[in-house]
Amino acid sequence: MKKPLKLVTCLALGLSVVACGERIQTRGYIFDKELADAIEPGIDNKQSVQATLGTPTVLAAFDDKTWYYVSTNVKVKPLYHPKPTWRRVMAVTFSDKGVVEKIDNYDLSKARSINPV
């Protein structure tokens, strides 16, 4: 009777220690630096951007002139909210003719906390 109890106790302790560990997860778009850097204003258009980078994570709310590719690494700890450790947002803005006008990159330093009402 003592051996199964010891085995169960050791397994329970081992699982509880493993469950308390933290891990990093990547959420959203997975950037390939070479592909992202290959997009050039004045040369690429919507079709070439989509062929190179794939479908954007988010489109602009009021028009389709800006596409956003968003990637975030978060630290996940059991019983806590995930905490972002790294973020890249690539905003690709197109002209009325569908040609890339500009590319902006943002990181966590540009993030703002918003409390919705």
Helices and strands as residue ranges (DSSP letters): H 2-19, E 23-28, H 33-38, H 46-53, E 58-59, E 66-76, E 83-94, E 100-106, G 108-110
